[in-house]
Amino acid sequence: MENRFLLRSVMSLMIVAMAAQPALAQAGTAASCIGKVTTIMQFDPSLSQLPEGLAIDKQGNIYAALTVTGEIWKQSADGTRSILATLDVGLGFLVGLAVDSSGTLYVIDATGEYPTNGVWKVYSDGTTQLFASLDPTGFPNAMAFDSNGNLLVTDSTLGQIYKITPSGVVSVWVKSDLLSPVSGVGANGIEFNQGDAYVANTDRGTILRIHVVNGQPRRAQLWVKSPALSGADGIAFDEESNLYVAVDLQNTIVVIKADGEIVILVGPQNGLDYPASTSFGQTRGQHTVLYWTSLGANFGFPSIQKMNVGVPGVPLP
């Protein structure tokens, strides 16, 4: 709980500072050339519009979770924007988003209170329903679906990963010191690649691999550690097993290539400001386009941006 209130206090100070910052100019909406960074949505930091979670469904709808206000913004494939739903975050944060195979949206509301602390379903008409309540002493942060429809949720404070079955049954899937924080945020972004789970540890600047055999996890193992990953947050794989990492503290998106080489893909000169979540496009012509949220915590420029990386992302399960 101390970590949660510390994060909340720091976020409040950031919002005050950001209110005086000028807005970025709106960029174009096309991402036709590889390597071109495009801003597709901007937010007003003076209204505490700080996007953290990100998800894109198979119809091309883009969803963003505004971490302080509890709003979920939706941009449809035709560019229409709306507030789909608003959840009560209390003294906590709205964080990770995910979409299941049927198109239902899930969001983590880290309220720090029972029973609201956990994962909520958000339906297309904007109604919300608590799907799974999680330990309120922890900080559930990011999530991903496995091939069996189970939802895996990282807890950045307790150093563990929950498994939530399609019927909402919760269990601790993996717990490890490697998932624990040093002083603030531990286990964070999670994605699957070729059956195994990969998890970013924000404090430690590491990516962990959890080998899965017959649906059962083995222990977490160190996969990559680097100063370039200090602040590793949201992650996403492409079909060539390259891993894209939003590094919030360094305002960069890096790619860890299949051979282990780490390359800085984009940085603050491209408008990145505390990048938090990543996701690939899911519709025709968008499979090679990587999207990310910039929370706006470093410079006061919250936004959603995209870039064509030239390789298709791993599709939704």
C-alpha positions as CSV (number, residue, x, y, z in Angstrom):
1,M,0.0,0.0,0.0
2,E,2.9,2.4,0.7
3,N,4.1,2.0,-2.9
4,R,0.6,2.9,-4.1
5,F,0.3,6.1,-2.1
6,L,3.8,7.1,-3.1
7,L,3.0,6.7,-6.7
8,R,-0.2,8.7,-6.3
9,S,1.6,11.5,-4.6
10,V,4.3,11.6,-7.3
11,M,1.6,11.6,-10.0
12,S,-0.2,14.5,-8.4
13,L,3.0,16.6,-8.4
14,M,3.5,15.7,-12.1
15,I,0.0,16.8,-13.0
16,V,0.5,20.2,-11.4
17,A,3.8,20.6,-13.3
18,M,2.3,19.5,-16.6
19,A,-0.6,21.9,-16.5
20,A,1.8,24.7,-17.5
21,Q,3.3,22.8,-20.4
22,P,2.4,23.6,-24.0
23,A,0.7,21.0,-26.2
24,L,2.4,19.2,-29.0
25,A,1.4,20.0,-32.5
26,Q,-1.0,17.4,-34.0
27,A,0.8,15.2,-36.5
28,G,-0.8,13.4,-39.5
29,T,-2.6,10.2,-39.1
30,A,-1.0,8.0,-41.8
31,A,1.9,5.6,-41.1
32,S,2.7,4.6,-44.6
33,C,6.5,4.6,-44.3
34,I,8.5,2.4,-42.0
35,G,10.1,4.4,-39.2
36,K,7.7,7.4,-39.4
37,V,6.3,8.3,-35.9
38,T,2.8,9.6,-36.0
39,T,0.7,11.1,-33.2
40,I,-2.9,9.9,-33.5
41,M,-4.3,11.1,-30.2
42,Q,-3.4,13.9,-27.8
43,F,-4.6,14.5,-24.3
44,D,-4.8,17.5,-22.0
45,P,-2.6,17.1,-18.9
46,S,-4.3,20.0,-17.2
47,L,-7.4,17.8,-17.0
48,S,-5.3,14.8,-15.7
49,Q,-5.8,13.0,-19.0
50,L,-2.8,10.6,-18.7
51,P,-3.1,7.5,-20.9
52,E,-1.5,4.3,-19.5
53,G,-3.2,1.1,-20.8
54,L,-3.7,0.4,-24.5
55,A,-5.6,-2.3,-26.4
56,I,-6.6,-2.7,-30.1
57,D,-9.3,-5.1,-31.2
58,K,-9.8,-6.9,-34.5
59,Q,-12.2,-4.2,-35.7
60,G,-9.5,-1.6,-35.4
61,N,-10.9,0.2,-32.3
62,I,-8.2,1.7,-30.2
63,Y,-8.8,1.9,-26.4
64,A,-6.8,3.9,-23.9
65,A,-7.1,3.8,-20.1
66,L,-6.6,7.2,-18.5
67,T,-4.9,6.3,-15.3
68,V,-6.0,9.1,-12.9
69,T,-9.5,9.9,-14.2
70,G,-10.6,6.3,-14.6
71,E,-11.9,7.0,-18.2
72,I,-11.5,4.6,-21.1
73,W,-11.3,6.4,-24.3
74,K,-12.2,4.7,-27.6
75,Q,-11.1,5.7,-31.1
76,S,-13.0,3.7,-33.8
77,A,-11.5,2.7,-37.1
78,D,-13.1,5.7,-38.8
79,G,-11.4,8.1,-36.3
80,T,-14.5,8.8,-34.1
81,R,-13.5,9.4,-30.5
82,S,-15.6,8.9,-27.4
83,I,-15.4,8.0,-23.7
84,L,-16.6,4.4,-23.6
85,A,-16.7,4.0,-19.8
86,T,-15.5,5.5,-16.5
87,L,-14.5,3.5,-13.5
88,D,-14.0,4.7,-9.9
89,V,-10.2,4.5,-9.2
90,G,-10.4,5.9,-5.7
91,L,-6.8,6.6,-4.6
92,G,-5.5,4.2,-7.2
93,F,-5.0,4.0,-10.9
94,L,-6.6,2.6,-14.0
95,V,-3.8,0.7,-15.8
96,G,-3.7,-2.3,-18.1
97,L,-6.1,-3.1,-20.9
98,A,-6.6,-6.3,-22.9
99,V,-9.1,-7.7,-25.5
100,D,-10.3,-11.3,-25.6
101,S,-11.1,-13.4,-28.6
102,S,-14.7,-12.3,-28.6
103,G,-13.8,-8.6,-28.5
104,T,-14.7,-8.0,-24.9
105,L,-12.5,-5.4,-23.3
106,Y,-10.8,-5.9,-19.9
107,V,-9.3,-3.3,-17.6
108,I,-7.3,-3.3,-14.4
109,D,-8.6,-0.9,-11.8
110,A,-5.9,-0.8,-9.1
111,T,-8.1,0.9,-6.4
112,G,-6.3,-0.7,-3.5
113,E,-9.7,-1.5,-1.9
114,Y,-11.7,-4.7,-1.6
115,P,-13.5,-5.8,-3.7
116,T,-13.0,-3.3,-6.5
117,N,-9.2,-3.8,-6.8
118,G,-8.9,-6.2,-9.8
119,V,-10.0,-6.8,-13.4
120,W,-13.2,-5.4,-14.8
121,K,-15.1,-6.3,-18.0
122,V,-16.1,-3.4,-20.2
123,Y,-18.8,-4.1,-22.7
124,S,-19.4,-2.4,-26.1
125,D,-22.3,-0.3,-24.6
126,G,-20.1,1.1,-21.9
127,T,-21.4,-1.0,-19.0
128,T,-18.8,-2.5,-16.6
129,Q,-18.7,-5.5,-14.4
130,L,-16.2,-6.8,-11.9
131,F,-14.6,-9.9,-13.4
132,A,-12.1,-10.8,-10.7
133,S,-11.1,-9.2,-7.4
134,L,-7.4,-9.3,-6.5
135,D,-5.4,-8.8,-3.4
136,P,-5.8,-5.1,-2.5
137,T,-2.4,-5.0,-0.8
138,G,-0.8,-5.5,-4.2
139,F,-0.7,-3.5,-7.4
140,P,-2.1,-5.4,-10.4
141,N,-0.7,-3.7,-13.5
142,A,-0.6,-5.5,-16.9
143,M,-2.2,-8.5,-18.4
144,A,-2.3,-10.8,-21.4
145,F,-4.4,-13.8,-22.5
146,D,-2.9,-17.2,-23.1
147,S,-4.0,-19.6,-25.8
148,N,-6.5,-21.2,-23.5
149,G,-8.3,-18.0,-22.7
150,N,-6.8,-17.6,-19.3
151,L,-5.9,-14.0,-18.3
152,L,-2.5,-13.6,-16.8
153,V,-2.1,-10.5,-14.6
154,T,1.2,-9.1,-13.2
155,D,1.3,-7.7,-9.7
156,S,4.1,-5.0,-9.5
157,T,4.2,-4.9,-5.7
158,L,3.7,-8.6,-4.7
159,G,6.1,-9.9,-7.3
160,Q,3.7,-12.4,-8.7
161,I,1.5,-13.3,-11.7
162,Y,-2.2,-14.3,-11.3
163,K,-4.0,-16.6,-13.5
164,I,-7.7,-15.9,-14.0
165,T,-9.7,-18.6,-15.8
166,P,-12.5,-17.6,-18.3
167,S,-15.0,-18.2,-15.5
168,G,-13.2,-15.8,-13.1
169,V,-11.3,-18.3,-10.8
170,V,-8.2,-16.6,-9.5
171,S,-4.9,-18.3,-8.5
172,V,-1.3,-17.3,-8.2
173,W,0.4,-18.6,-11.4
174,V,4.0,-17.7,-10.6
175,K,5.7,-15.9,-7.7
176,S,9.4,-15.1,-7.8
177,D,12.0,-12.6,-6.4
178,L,12.8,-11.9,-10.0
179,L,9.3,-10.4,-10.3
180,S,9.6,-8.3,-7.2
181,P,10.3,-4.6,-7.1
182,V,13.4,-3.0,-5.8
183,S,11.7,0.1,-4.4
184,G,8.7,0.9,-6.6
185,V,7.4,-1.2,-9.6
186,G,8.4,-4.8,-10.3
187,A,6.6,-7.2,-12.6
188,N,4.9,-5.1,-15.3
189,G,4.3,-5.8,-19.0
190,I,3.5,-9.4,-20.0
191,E,3.2,-11.1,-23.4
192,F,3.3,-14.6,-24.8
193,N,5.5,-15.8,-27.6
194,Q,5.7,-19.3,-28.9
195,G,3.9,-20.6,-25.8
196,D,6.1,-19.0,-23.2
197,A,5.4,-15.9,-21.1
198,Y,7.7,-12.9,-21.0
199,V,7.5,-10.3,-18.3
200,A,9.2,-6.9,-17.8
201,N,10.5,-5.9,-14.4
202,T,10.5,-2.1,-14.4
203,D,12.8,-1.5,-11.4
204,R,15.3,-4.1,-12.4
205,G,15.6,-3.3,-16.1
206,T,15.0,-7.0,-17.0
207,I,12.9,-9.2,-19.2
208,L,12.0,-12.5,-17.7
209,R,11.0,-15.7,-19.5
210,I,8.6,-18.3,-18.0
211,H,8.7,-21.5,-19.9
212,V,5.2,-23.1,-20.1
213,V,4.8,-26.9,-20.4
214,N,1.3,-28.4,-20.9
215,G,-0.2,-25.2,-19.6
216,Q,1.9,-25.2,-16.5
217,P,4.6,-22.6,-15.8
218,R,8.2,-23.3,-14.8
219,R,10.1,-20.9,-12.6
220,A,10.8,-17.4,-13.9
221,Q,14.3,-17.0,-15.5
222,L,16.3,-14.0,-16.5
223,W,16.1,-13.5,-20.3
224,V,17.7,-10.1,-20.8
225,K,19.1,-7.4,-18.5
226,S,20.4,-4.1,-19.6
227,P,20.6,-0.4,-18.5
228,A,18.7,0.3,-21.7
229,L,15.7,-1.5,-20.0
230,S,15.7,0.5,-16.8
231,G,12.0,1.5,-16.7
232,A,10.8,-1.3,-18.9
233,D,7.0,-1.2,-19.0
234,G,4.7,-2.5,-21.8
235,I,5.9,-5.1,-24.2
236,A,4.8,-6.6,-27.5
237,F,6.2,-9.3,-29.8
238,D,6.3,-9.4,-33.6
239,E,6.1,-12.6,-35.6
240,E,9.9,-12.8,-35.9
241,S,10.3,-13.0,-32.1
242,N,11.6,-9.4,-31.8
243,L,10.3,-7.8,-28.6
244,Y,9.3,-4.2,-28.4
245,V,9.6,-2.5,-25.0
246,A,8.3,0.8,-23.8
247,V,10.9,2.2,-21.4
248,D,9.1,4.8,-19.5
249,L,11.9,6.4,-17.5
250,Q,14.1,6.8,-20.6
251,N,11.3,8.0,-23.0
252,T,12.3,5.3,-25.5
253,I,10.9,2.4,-27.4
254,V,13.6,-0.3,-27.8
255,V,13.5,-3.6,-29.7
256,I,15.2,-6.7,-28.4
257,K,16.0,-8.7,-31.4
258,A,15.7,-12.4,-31.5
259,D,19.5,-12.7,-31.2
260,G,19.5,-10.5,-28.0
261,E,20.7,-7.3,-29.5
262,I,19.0,-4.2,-28.1
263,V,18.3,-1.3,-30.4
264,I,16.7,2.1,-29.6
265,L,13.8,2.4,-32.1
266,V,12.4,5.8,-31.1
267,G,13.1,8.3,-28.4
268,P,12.1,11.7,-26.8
269,Q,13.0,13.5,-30.0
270,N,10.0,11.8,-31.5
271,G,7.6,13.1,-28.8
272,L,7.8,10.1,-26.5
273,D,7.0,11.0,-22.9
274,Y,6.9,8.2,-20.4
275,P,5.8,5.5,-22.9
276,A,3.8,2.9,-20.9
277,S,1.9,0.4,-23.1
278,T,2.4,-1.1,-26.5
279,S,0.2,-2.9,-29.0
280,F,0.2,-4.0,-32.6
281,G,-2.6,-3.1,-35.1
282,Q,-5.1,-6.0,-35.7
283,T,-6.7,-5.1,-39.0
284,R,-5.7,-5.4,-42.6
285,G,-2.9,-3.0,-43.4
286,Q,-2.1,-2.4,-39.7
287,H,-0.5,-5.6,-38.6
288,T,3.0,-4.1,-38.9
289,V,2.1,-0.9,-37.1
290,L,3.2,-0.6,-33.5
291,Y,1.1,1.7,-31.2
292,W,2.1,3.0,-27.8
293,T,0.8,5.3,-25.1
294,S,2.9,8.2,-23.7
295,L,1.6,8.8,-20.2
296,G,3.1,12.4,-20.2
297,A,4.8,12.1,-16.8
298,N,8.2,13.4,-17.8
299,F,7.5,16.4,-20.1
300,G,3.7,16.9,-20.0
301,F,2.9,15.6,-23.5
302,P,0.5,12.7,-23.1
303,S,-0.5,11.0,-26.4
304,I,-0.9,7.9,-28.4
305,Q,1.6,7.4,-31.2
306,K,2.3,4.7,-33.8
307,M,5.0,3.6,-36.2
308,N,5.3,1.0,-39.0
309,V,8.0,-1.4,-37.9
310,G,7.8,-3.5,-41.1
311,V,7.1,-6.8,-39.3
312,P,3.6,-8.1,-38.3
313,G,2.9,-8.3,-34.6
314,V,1.8,-11.5,-32.9
315,P,-2.0,-11.5,-33.4
316,L,-4.5,-11.7,-30.6
317,P,-5.1,-15.2,-29.4
